[in-house]
């Protein structure tokens, strides 16, 4: 006879075992990756002559630039590629992730998120410029596709490494990260309902939310990258504007607390609380570790994800999209993540201490404190938009990598069904397991990509020099492969 209690106990033991196994690999990996991430960001910051500061203004202009071939019906615009990348970046990490970082690492984690973004903008520039350079045109759809796997194959001549990276990204963005987004949506809806976890699950409402998410996601991802870009173009600006307006209201009504808040952030950033053991773990504070991990999770700088969206754009110069994706890191962390941090840190500490749990619940408690009970419904809608846009943005990243490994329509259909399965799984599973699995997958991806872009740094500098020279001559930068015979031997298409 089936024993429900024994089955549940076995399931919990299995999940605990999985959780422990994930952490056993993830912790030492991140001990090293924190330093590699910062090191590569500093490397490109120096080698590009502070490109993230020198050309930040130019990146805004590039976002509205014209396409290389406006008559081509298959391409997507620079702005569509920007919002597709931003759709994936702006999600639960901006609301729940920031709150977790502050809860565990302290207010100083915000400083490390900022620093990660400012340094990482140069890494984002490098990887997205390379993705544009080595993009190809899909023979079935006519769309551009590319990303780290493609520059690993063409730039380094190491297709096997591109396959390893692609599999990591497919697991990370196509599956695990989408489970995280649907998990947060489920928690948000549960919170608004006023039911505790036991009552929520007893009524099978978590299953209902999971089912609705699958129904909403399916027609978009089955329409491919171009449909994802159109949906992102409509949703992302709206959701970002709504959240920024709410944060601006909180700031304006708490102007007196701003100086103390900044003092707390900067003071706590350098208060040492060791993040953990291991060879390097004891040298890193909790604030630094949580700030960098949540910052990277949110803005994806150097991670190798955003270049997949960047490569799909039809632009006149690879650097154009590199600058645009660099701007995406700035918008995601320096603007949107800061909004969440300010909402939390400007709230009454006593109110926050009484909050149940951390993550999304903490942000919700702080927002209710500032503007009233209706804020919980507002945040639920914003989270739904943030997380849902991230799900479809994540899919866009993964699609190009599925096609890199095996460009087959049947395989792509199976993958799309798997994406929907993980969207469902995330809405009904434990959040700590999904978050930690996401950290592991992100770490593997980032490690591979960071090493590769350093190996290809000369090509990044070549592209940047070509762009800036033409800019100084008063020309609209347009990349012509014929001007660089050395590159012609590496690039497999005639796009440039």
N, C-alpha and C positions, 0 to 999 in steps of 0.2 A: 504494500500500500504506500502511496506517495506521501512523504512527510515534508510539509512545507517548511517547517522550522529548520530541519536538518539540511534541506536544499539551500535555504538562505544562508545558513552558517557556512556551508561548503563554498558558496559563491563569495562570501566575505573573505574567507581564508584564501581563496584563489586570487581575488583582487589585491589582498594585502601582500601576497607573494610577488605578484606582478609589480606592485608599487615599490617594494624593496629592491627588486631586480633592476628596475628603471633607475632608482636613485644610486645604486651601487656603481652604475656606469656613468650617470649624468654628473655626479658630484666631482669626481676627479677630472672629468673632461672640462667642466666649467672652471675649475681651479686654473687650468692653463689657458682656456679660451678667453677669459677676461683680459689677460695680458696681451694675447695675440690680437684681439679685437682693437684694443687701444693702440697697440704698436703699429698695426697696419693703417689705422686711421691717421696717426701722426706721420707715418711714412708718406702717405699720399698728400697730406696737408702740406708737408715741406716740399716734396717733389713737384707739386703742381703750383707752388707759390701762393698758397692760401686761396685756392680756387673758390672755396665755399664762401669766402668773404669778398674776394675781388669781383666775382661774376654773379653774385646773388641777384643784383638788380637786373642783369641781363637774362637770368633764368625766368623772370616774370614775363619779359617781353617774348621770349621764345615760346612760352605756353600758348600764345595766340598767333604764332607764326603759321605761314602757309605750308601746304604739303609739297613734297618733291614732285608729285605727279597728281594734281587735282582732278584729272580726268579719270583716274583709276578708281573704279567703283568698289574695289576690294579693300583698300587700305582704311585705317582709322587715323584720326587726327592726333596731333601732339597732345591736345587737351584731353581727348578721350583716353589716351594712354596714361596721362597724368591722373585722371580721376579713377581709372581702373586700378592703378597702383595704390592710390589713396584709399580706394574702397577696401583693399586688403589691409592696408596699414591702420586705418582708423576703425577700430573695433573694440572688443572687450578689453584689450590692453590699455586703451585710453581711459577707461572708467574703472573696471575691476582691477586691472593690472597695476595701475598707479596706486589705488587704495591698498592693495596687498603690499606693495613696496613700502609705503608709508607705515603701515601697521607693523610689519616685521622688521624693516630696516630703519624706521624712523624718518622724520622730515628731511634729513640729509640725503635720503635716496633721491629726492627731487633734483638736487644739485648734480648728482652723478648721471641722472637721466639727461639733463641738459648738456653736460659735458660729452656724453656718449653721442648725442645728436650732432653737436657742433663739430666734433672730430670725425664722426661717421659720415657726415655729408660728403667728405672727399672720397671715401670708399664707395659711397652710392654713385657719385659722379663717375668714378673709374669703371665700375661694373656695368653700368647702364650704357656708357659710351662704347664699351667693348661689345655689349649685346647688340647694339645697333650696327656696328662695323661688320659683325659676322652673321647677321640675320640672313635667312633664306626665304624664298617664296614657296609656299606649299603648292605642290602640283595639282592637288585636288580642289582646294578652295580659292587659291590665288592670294590668300592672306600672307602677310609676313609673319614669321615666327623665329624665335631665337632665345638666347639666354645663356647662362654659364655653360650648359652642356655643349652648346654650339661653339663657344669660343674655346672650350677645352679640346674639342675635336679639331677645329681648324687652326686655332692659334697655337696650341701646343702639339697637335697631332696625336692626341691621346683620347681616342673615342671611348675606350674602356672606362676612363675616369669620368667622362661625360655621362656614361650609363650609370655608374655608381652614384654620381650626384643626382641624376634624374630620379632614380629610385628613392633616394633620400627625400627629395623634394615632393615626390608623389605621396609618399607616406606622411610627410610632415604637413603639407598644405592641402593636398587633396583629401586627406583622411583625418589626421589627429587635430590639426588646427580648426577644421570645420566642426569637429566634435566639441571643441572648446567653445566656439561661438554659440552653437545650439544649446550647450549646457548653461551658459549665462542667460540666454533668452528664457530658458525654462525656469531658472532661479528668479529672474525678474518678474515673470508672470505669476509665479507662486507667491512672491512677496506682495504684489498688488492684490492678489486674491484674499490675503489675510489668513490663509490656512497654514498650519505648520506642515513640516515635511511628511509626517505620518498620515495626516488627513488628506494631504495633496495626493499622495500615492494610493491611499485607500480608495479614492474616487477615480483612480486611473486618469487623472487630469494630465499627468506628465506624458502619458501615452498619446493623449489628444493633441497636446502642443507639438510633440514630435511628429505626429502625422500631418499636421497643418504645415509645419516647416518643410517637410518633404514635398508636399503638394505645391507649395509656392516656389520651391527651388527647381523642381524638375523641368518645367518648360523653359526656364532661362538657360540652364546649363546645357540642355539638349539643343539649344539654338546656337551654341558655340561662342567663341570669343567676341565676335562682332555684336551679338545680342547682349552679352555681358557688358560691353563697352557702352552701348546705348542706355541700358538700365543704370549703370554707374553714373553716366553723364547727367541723368535726371535726378537721381537720389542723393549722391554725395554732396553736391553744393547745398542742397536743402537741409540735410541733417547737420552738416557742419555749421551752417548759419544759425540754426535754432539753438544748438548747444553753446556757441560762442556768445549769442545774445543773452542767454541765461547766465553764463559765467560773468559777463560784463555787468549785469545787474547786481550780482552778488558782490563783485569788486566795488562797484560804485556805492553800494549801501554799507560797505565795511572799510572805507578808505582809512579810517583811523588805525585799523589793525594791520595794514600793509607793511609798515616798517618792521614791526615785531615779527611778522611772518617771514620776511626775508632774512632777518637776523637769525631766526630759528633754523631755517634751511641751511644757511652757510655755516653756522656754529655746529650743528649736528652732523654735517657732512664730514667733519674731521674729528668727531668723537669716536674713538676706536671701540668697536664691539665686534670681535672676531666672527667671521662668517662660518667657520668650520675647521675641520682638521685637514690632513693631507699636507703635501709638501708646500703648497702655496696658499691653501685655504686659510691658514692662520695669519697670513700677512694681509688679508683683505677684510675690511670691515663689512658688517651686515648691510650698512647703508650703501656702500660701494657695490657690493655684489648684487643686491636687489635692484638698485638703480640701473646698473648696466644690463642685467638680465631682462628686466621689464622694459627698459628703454629699447634694447635690441628687438625684443619680441614685438614691440609696438611699431618702431620706425623701420625695422628690417635692414638697416644700413650694413652693407658688407655681407649680408646673409645669402645673397644669390637668388632672392625671390623676385623683387621688383624688376630686375632686368628682363624677366620674361614678358612683362607688360610693356616695358620700354621698347623691346625689339619689334613689337607689333605696329608701332607708329610709322607713318610715312612722313619723314622729315628730310631736310636738305643736307644735314650734316650730323654725324653720330654724336658730336658734342652737344648739339641742341637738346637731344633727349636726355643726355647725361646731366645737363644743367637742370632740366625740368624735374627729373627724379630726385636730384639733390634738393630741390625746393620742397619736394614731397616730404623728405625727412624733417625739414625745418617746420613745415606746417603741422605735421603729425605730433612731434614731441614738444617743440618750443611753444607752439600755440595750443593745440588741443589737449595734450597731456597736462600742460600747465593749468589749463582751465579746471580740470579735475582736482589737481593738487591745491589750487587756491580755494576751491569750494570746500574742501576738507579742512585745510589748515586755518581757514577763517571762521570755522564753526566753533562753538563752545566745546572745549575738551571734555567737560563733564557729560555733555550730550553724546559725544562720540564714544566715551567710555561705556555708556549704557547700551550702545549698539550691539545687536546680536550678530557675531561673526565679523568678517572683514570683507574685502573685495567690494562687490556691487552693493551689498547691504550698507557698508560704511558710507559710500558715496551718497546713497539714497537718504540715509539718516541726516547727513550734513546738509543736503539740499532741502529736505523738509524743514530743518531748523532755520534755514535762511528765508524760505519763501512760503512755507505752509504745506499742509497735507497733500494738496493737489500736485506737489512736485514729484511724488512717487509715481503718479500716472504719467507725468511728463517724461521722467527718466525711463520708465518702461518703454514708452514709444521711441525715445532716442536710442535706447539699447537695441530695440528691435531693428531699427534702421541701421545702426552701426554694425551690429552682428550679422544681419542678413546681407548687407552689402559686402561684408568681409567674406562671407561664405562664397558668394559668386565671384569675388575678386580672387580668392584662393583657387577656385576652380580654374580660372583663366591662366594662372601660373602653371598649374599642374598639367593642363591640356597640352601645352607645347612640349612638355617633357615626356608625356605618354607617347606623343607622335615621334619624338626623338628616338625613344627606345624601340618602338614598333608602330609605324604609321599604317594602322589598319582600322577600318571603321568598326569592325566587330569588337576589337580590343577597346576602342574608345567608348563604345556603348557599355561594355562590361564595367569599365572604369567609372562611367557616370552613375551606374547603378550602385557601385561601391561607395561613391561620394554620398549618395542619398542614404545609404545604410549607415554611414558614420554620422551624418546629420541626425538621424534618428537615435543612434546609440548615445551621442553626446547629451541629448535632451533627457535621457533616462538614467545616466550613470553618475558616479561620484566625481566631483569636481577636482579633488586633489590628485587623483590618478591621471586625469586628462591633462591637467596643467603640467605635471612633472614629465609625462610622456612627450608633451609639446616641447619642453625645455631640452630633452634629450635629442629629439629629431632636429630641432633648430641648431643645437650645438654641432652635430655631425655635418649638417649642410654648411654652416658658417665656416667651420674649420677647413673644409675642402675648398670652398670658394675664396676665402681669404688668401690661402697659399697660392692659388692659381692667379688671382689678379696681381699679386706681387710679382710673379714670374713674367707676367705680360705688361709690366709697368711701362716699358719703353714704347709700346704701342699706344698706351694712354697719353703719354707725353707727346708723341708724334701727332695724334689727333688734336690735342689741345693747342699745340704750336700752329698747326694748319689753320685752326679756327681763329686764334687770336691775331695771327699775321693778317689774315683777310679782313678781320674786324678793324685793325689799325689802318689798313689801306682804304677804309671807307666802303668796303664791299660787303654784301650780304653773304655770310659764310656758306659755301656750298662745297661739299666734299667730292672730289673727282679722283677715282682710283688710278687713272692714267698718270696722275702727278706723283704717284708713289709706287714705282715698279717693284720694289721689294715686297710690298703687301700683295701684289697681284698673284704671287705664287701661293699665298695662304688662303685667300678668299675664294669660295667655290661658286659664287653667283656673280651676275653682271649688274646687280642692283646699283652699284656705285659707279 
